[in-house]
């Protein structure tokens, strides 16, 4: 492995703690570089977006970039070669596009215990697993 992509929800530690630990272990074994990706979800429907200020997306991306830099500084060991990325859009599509863009060999993601709505709607992790060209390591 040369490149590992770690998608994180910087606002919810339960969504990245175990995956980060596993990614760091894999990186130390393989010497791979780490790319950390945070995705700001889109509104889903234009009508929903009309309730937000016009500069909401720009401000959200700017804030997420600051929070991701803080996340990397606080949680990624200094000996790890890391690059941070923030994207805006459909979460699983941005993860797949991000993995392709950086040439990732593996995506390491956390998954929560499935709830009823996950079975009906399909979680982002399941979609990434189904559609990724790369190997995907799912950590529960």
Backbone bond lengths (Angstrom), bond angles and torsions (degrees), N, CA, C in turn:
res aa  C-N    CA-C-N  psi(-1)  N-CA   C-N-CA  omega(-1)  CA-C   N-CA-C  phi
1 X - - - 1.453 - - 1.522 109.38 -
2 X 1.323 113.31 138.52 1.461 118.72 177.83 1.530 111.85 -113.47
3 X 1.348 116.36 -32.81 1.470 120.10 -176.87 1.524 109.34 -138.82
4 X 1.331 115.66 129.90 1.469 122.59 175.88 1.515 108.14 -116.72
5 X 1.331 116.06 132.82 1.464 121.84 175.43 1.524 108.44 -102.29
6 X 1.317 116.24 128.42 1.461 122.64 178.27 1.521 108.71 -118.50
7 X 1.332 118.32 98.16 1.465 119.85 174.50 1.528 108.79 -74.31
8 X 1.333 116.73 134.94 1.459 120.83 -179.39 1.521 110.79 -133.80
9 X 1.309 114.96 148.17 1.460 121.70 167.37 1.526 104.74 -99.48
10 X 1.327 116.23 100.76 1.466 120.39 -173.11 1.522 112.97 -65.98
11 X 1.323 116.88 -9.91 1.455 120.37 -179.41 1.525 112.90 -97.87
12 X 1.351 117.70 -5.39 1.468 121.19 -178.05 1.528 110.18 -136.75
13 X 1.340 118.10 98.69 1.474 121.45 -178.72 1.523 114.07 -57.11
14 X 1.317 118.99 -30.86 1.461 119.00 -179.49 1.520 110.74 -66.15
15 X 1.310 117.02 -15.30 1.451 120.40 178.91 1.514 114.20 -87.92
16 X 1.337 118.49 -3.02 1.462 118.55 -178.48 1.524 115.37 -141.73
17 X 1.312 119.89 -17.18 1.464 120.46 -173.05 1.530 113.38 -55.83
18 X 1.322 117.17 -53.98 1.470 120.27 -177.80 1.522 110.80 -68.36
19 X 1.326 117.31 -37.80 1.465 120.36 -179.50 1.528 110.64 -66.71
20 X 1.318 117.22 -39.45 1.463 120.98 178.54 1.529 110.48 -62.18
21 X 1.302 116.32 -46.10 1.465 120.52 179.49 1.529 110.95 -58.35
22 X 1.322 116.38 -43.83 1.461 120.69 -179.96 1.531 111.01 -67.96
23 X 1.329 117.03 -42.22 1.468 120.61 179.34 1.526 110.81 -61.44
24 X 1.322 117.40 -43.10 1.466 121.22 178.93 1.534 109.82 -61.79
25 X 1.318 117.31 -41.34 1.461 121.09 178.15 1.535 110.43 -61.55
26 X 1.320 117.45 -45.80 1.465 121.03 178.71 1.527 111.66 -63.35
27 X 1.319 116.34 -39.62 1.467 120.88 -179.90 1.519 110.55 -65.33
28 X 1.301 116.93 -41.83 1.465 120.29 -179.90 1.530 111.12 -66.56
29 X 1.325 117.02 -31.85 1.458 120.69 178.19 1.525 112.23 -75.43
30 X 1.329 116.46 -36.32 1.459 120.43 -171.41 1.527 114.55 -105.25
31 X 1.337 117.28 -18.86 1.460 120.39 -175.40 1.518 112.97 78.05
32 X 1.321 117.63 15.87 1.467 122.32 -178.53 1.528 110.95 -69.65
33 X 1.325 114.86 160.15 1.465 121.96 172.34 1.521 108.15 -89.78
34 X 1.317 116.67 153.88 1.459 122.49 -179.30 1.522 110.08 -112.00
35 X 1.331 115.32 131.89 1.460 121.85 170.89 1.519 106.71 -116.96
36 X 1.323 116.26 122.81 1.463 122.10 -179.80 1.516 107.45 -104.00
37 X 1.325 116.14 129.03 1.464 121.73 -176.10 1.522 110.77 -121.14
38 X 1.323 115.92 126.73 1.461 121.75 171.60 1.524 107.21 -113.50
39 X 1.327 116.77 133.68 1.459 121.41 -179.41 1.523 109.16 -117.23
40 X 1.326 114.81 124.92 1.460 120.80 173.22 1.527 106.22 -88.50
41 X 1.340 118.25 117.42 1.464 119.74 -176.50 1.523 112.26 -63.50
42 X 1.333 114.48 149.71 1.460 118.29 175.12 1.525 109.35 -80.10
43 X 1.298 116.02 176.31 1.468 121.09 -175.83 1.517 112.82 -74.78
44 X 1.326 117.40 -20.63 1.457 119.83 -179.43 1.514 112.36 90.34
45 X 1.325 117.10 -52.86 1.465 121.61 179.23 1.523 108.40 -133.45
46 X 1.344 117.42 140.06 1.466 120.17 179.82 1.532 113.14 -55.52
47 X 1.330 116.53 -33.80 1.458 119.60 -179.59 1.535 110.82 -60.89
48 X 1.322 116.99 -39.07 1.461 120.67 179.52 1.524 109.67 -65.20
49 X 1.324 117.37 -42.74 1.454 122.06 179.71 1.516 113.35 -61.02
50 X 1.316 117.04 -26.81 1.471 120.06 -178.64 1.528 112.26 -68.10
51 X 1.328 118.42 -14.92 1.458 121.80 178.83 1.527 113.27 -86.19
52 X 1.331 117.02 -8.88 1.458 122.05 -178.94 1.527 110.23 -99.93
53 X 1.339 117.44 154.24 1.469 119.68 175.92 1.527 110.72 -60.31
54 X 1.324 116.76 153.72 1.467 121.80 -177.03 1.531 112.90 -58.71
55 X 1.316 118.68 -33.85 1.462 121.45 -177.69 1.532 112.60 -95.33
56 X 1.320 117.21 15.91 1.463 121.07 -177.42 1.530 111.90 -58.30
57 X 1.325 117.71 -49.47 1.467 120.73 -177.41 1.516 111.57 -61.13
58 X 1.332 116.80 -43.44 1.464 121.27 179.91 1.526 110.10 -62.10
59 X 1.324 117.07 -46.00 1.464 121.11 179.19 1.531 111.69 -66.03
60 X 1.330 116.72 -39.70 1.469 120.56 179.60 1.530 110.27 -64.06
61 X 1.328 117.39 -41.93 1.464 120.74 178.87 1.522 111.20 -65.77
62 X 1.327 116.57 -42.10 1.461 120.87 178.84 1.529 110.56 -62.07
63 X 1.326 116.70 -45.30 1.466 121.23 178.82 1.531 110.89 -64.33
64 X 1.329 116.76 -41.51 1.464 120.54 -179.55 1.527 110.84 -64.56
65 X 1.336 118.13 -37.55 1.467 120.97 178.32 1.528 110.42 -63.03
66 X 1.343 116.67 -41.40 1.467 120.09 177.43 1.527 110.62 -64.48
67 X 1.325 116.41 -45.08 1.466 120.66 -178.73 1.533 111.10 -66.17
68 X 1.334 117.20 -36.28 1.459 119.39 178.11 1.523 110.53 -67.56
69 X 1.325 117.65 -40.27 1.473 120.68 176.77 1.530 110.08 -61.34
70 X 1.337 117.45 -41.06 1.464 121.56 177.21 1.532 110.23 -65.20
71 X 1.326 116.28 -41.52 1.463 122.01 178.59 1.531 110.12 -58.93
72 X 1.328 116.13 -49.24 1.461 120.92 -179.10 1.524 110.47 -61.54
73 X 1.310 116.57 -44.85 1.463 121.08 179.93 1.522 111.82 -61.96
74 X 1.315 116.70 -39.07 1.465 121.23 -175.27 1.533 113.90 -83.44
75 X 1.352 117.55 -29.71 1.465 118.91 -168.22 1.530 115.93 -119.83
76 X 1.318 118.23 -14.86 1.465 119.55 -179.01 1.525 107.94 -98.77
77 X 1.337 117.47 124.50 1.463 119.84 179.79 1.536 111.81 -58.46
78 X 1.322 115.89 148.64 1.465 121.90 -175.65 1.528 113.20 -62.72
79 X 1.324 117.78 -24.99 1.464 119.73 -177.71 1.530 113.51 -83.91
80 X 1.325 117.67 2.66 1.464 122.65 -179.57 1.529 109.31 -97.11
81 X 1.334 116.51 129.81 1.465 122.33 174.38 1.526 107.12 -77.40
82 X 1.334 117.34 111.10 1.464 120.75 -172.79 1.524 111.79 -130.49
83 X 1.335 114.46 143.50 1.463 122.54 174.66 1.517 107.21 -130.88
84 X 1.334 116.65 134.13 1.455 121.08 179.16 1.517 111.94 -101.42
85 X 1.334 115.78 147.22 1.463 122.24 179.24 1.531 108.37 -138.53
86 X 1.322 116.24 139.75 1.458 121.20 173.06 1.524 107.48 -124.38
87 X 1.324 115.83 129.54 1.466 122.17 179.36 1.520 109.06 -125.92
88 X 1.313 115.80 163.45 1.458 122.07 179.32 1.515 108.26 -130.26
89 X 1.322 116.63 126.97 1.459 119.98 178.18 1.507 111.99 151.85
90 X 1.316 114.95 -153.78 1.455 122.31 178.45 1.529 107.92 -70.60
91 X 1.315 117.48 124.97 1.457 121.41 -169.89 1.525 112.70 -57.36
92 X 1.319 118.11 -55.68 1.465 117.82 -174.55 1.528 111.51 -68.13
93 X 1.330 117.60 -34.13 1.475 119.56 178.57 1.526 110.91 -66.84
94 X 1.329 117.19 -38.51 1.473 120.47 178.55 1.526 111.48 -68.83
95 X 1.330 116.99 -34.43 1.465 120.25 176.41 1.526 109.41 -64.95
96 X 1.323 117.02 -46.82 1.464 120.73 179.49 1.527 111.38 -62.55
97 X 1.327 116.70 -45.09 1.466 120.81 179.22 1.525 110.69 -64.73
98 X 1.335 116.54 -39.96 1.465 121.00 178.98 1.519 111.75 -63.87
99 X 1.319 116.54 -41.82 1.473 120.67 178.83 1.525 110.46 -62.48
100 X 1.321 116.48 -43.03 1.466 120.43 178.11 1.526 111.06 -65.73
101 X 1.333 116.97 -42.64 1.470 121.79 -175.70 1.530 112.47 -63.30
102 X 1.329 116.96 -38.22 1.473 119.36 -178.33 1.532 112.44 -91.49
103 X 1.327 117.08 -3.18 1.462 120.35 -179.28 1.512 113.18 71.59
104 X 1.339 116.14 35.60 1.467 120.63 -177.62 1.527 111.47 -63.54
105 X 1.324 114.72 141.03 1.464 121.75 173.67 1.527 110.22 -89.00
106 X 1.345 115.21 -27.60 1.460 120.59 -177.19 1.514 110.18 -148.48
107 X 1.327 114.52 145.57 1.462 122.52 172.32 1.517 106.32 -111.60
108 X 1.328 117.10 126.82 1.468 121.65 177.04 1.522 106.84 -111.34
109 X 1.328 116.21 120.23 1.469 121.63 -176.26 1.516 110.92 -132.81
110 X 1.318 114.36 151.99 1.465 120.48 172.90 1.522 109.16 -94.96
111 X 1.308 115.11 150.84 1.454 120.90 175.48 1.519 107.97 -135.01
112 X 1.317 115.85 142.66 1.467 120.56 177.64 1.514 108.46 -92.13
113 X 1.305 115.51 170.81 1.462 118.95 173.37 1.521 108.01 -62.95
114 X 1.326 116.82 132.39 1.466 118.44 -177.75 1.523 112.11 -65.15
115 X 1.304 114.75 139.12 1.460 121.83 173.85 1.520 107.53 -108.73
116 X 1.313 117.28 170.59 1.458 120.67 -175.78 1.527 112.46 -55.84
117 X 1.342 118.12 -42.06 1.459 118.42 -178.52 1.521 111.80 -65.76
118 X 1.357 117.63 -26.18 1.454 120.37 177.29 1.525 111.51 -67.32
119 X 1.323 116.47 -36.71 1.460 118.97 178.73 1.523 110.58 -67.70
120 X 1.317 116.68 -33.93 1.462 120.27 -177.47 1.526 112.37 -82.25
121 X 1.328 117.61 -38.93 1.454 121.38 -175.02 1.521 113.46 -97.11
122 X 1.308 117.30 -27.45 1.460 121.50 -176.95 1.517 110.92 83.26
123 X 1.323 117.94 114.85 1.459 120.83 -178.15 1.525 111.01 -72.85
124 X 1.315 115.05 161.36 1.465 120.70 178.89 1.523 111.54 -58.84
125 X 1.320 116.70 -37.75 1.469 120.08 -179.36 1.522 110.45 -60.32
126 X 1.316 117.76 -45.57 1.462 120.97 -179.25 1.528 110.59 -61.67
127 X 1.304 116.83 -38.98 1.472 119.99 178.83 1.518 111.28 -67.77
128 X 1.326 116.72 -39.55 1.467 119.72 177.55 1.521 109.39 -63.43
129 X 1.328 117.56 -46.22 1.462 121.40 179.46 1.527 110.40 -58.46
130 X 1.314 116.66 -43.54 1.468 121.22 -177.40 1.521 113.15 -67.25
131 X 1.326 117.49 -36.32 1.461 120.10 -169.57 1.530 115.66 -109.30
132 X 1.319 119.13 -9.40 1.468 121.50 -176.00 1.519 111.55 -69.49
133 X 1.323 114.60 143.46 1.476 121.15 173.21 1.527 109.57 -82.85
134 X 1.325 115.78 -20.82 1.457 122.57 -177.49 1.528 110.45 -91.97
135 X 1.323 115.48 166.15 1.457 119.43 169.07 1.518 107.58 -68.32
136 X 1.326 116.15 146.00 1.467 121.14 179.35 1.520 107.43 -125.86
137 X 1.316 115.45 125.47 1.455 121.52 177.05 1.524 107.20 -106.34
138 X 1.325 115.94 115.34 1.462 121.76 -177.66 1.531 108.16 -102.42
139 X 1.319 115.33 123.39 1.448 121.73 -179.49 1.531 108.75 -108.06
140 X 1.330 116.28 126.40 1.478 120.51 177.15 1.500 108.97 -96.34
